[in-house]
Amino acid sequence: MWKIKNKEAVSPVIGVILMVAITVVLAAVLYVWVSGFMTAGGGGAAPSAALASPSTSGTNYTVKIISISAKIDEGKVTVYVMKSDVKQWSGSLGSPVATIAAAEASGSTVCYIDNDGDDLLSTNDLIWIRGTAGGYTIVAGDVLRLADTSGNTIGTVSF
């Protein structure tokens, strides 16, 4: 049988080094966990928008953004036409056009009219949608959904 002369488990220097190492590891884990809640753009949730009921012009629709919590780059917005929560069509907004007539003449399925000229989707801008979006004919009860690039809903409105 072995006899243990020194009954101390760890020397004080090694104990301090272990406590510092554990603290550093815990701080790193906490940092990674908290940074997972942040977004690359500086944080927070997707902007939210209130959309007016669509107005019609022939078979085409125009939706006005009544208010939006933060302006957003049009390239970061996807437009969905939904029927009973099933996507019928989706597309990006693309570059702004000057008027509804320009949107109709563009041949695009969806455009936006940048009323304040800031090249960002913002309050009072208009979203124009061709009534036959991507080969799908929009009918009453369908839903227009705007979402950010992560799929977070910005706003919805029924046709």
Secondary structure as UniProt FT lines:
FT   HELIX           12..35
FT   TURN            36..37
FT   TURN            40..41
FT   STRAND          49..51
FT   STRAND          55..57
FT   TURN            58..59
FT   STRAND          60..68
FT   STRAND          72..73
FT   HELIX           74..76
FT   STRAND          77..83
FT   TURN            84..85
FT   STRAND          86..92
FT   HELIX           100..106
FT   STRAND          110..113
FT   TURN            115..116
FT   STRAND          120..121
FT   TURN            123..124
FT   STRAND          126..129
FT   STRAND          132..133
FT   TURN            134..135
FT   STRAND          136..137
FT   TURN            140..141
FT   STRAND          143..148
FT   TURN            149..150
FT   STRAND          153..158
//
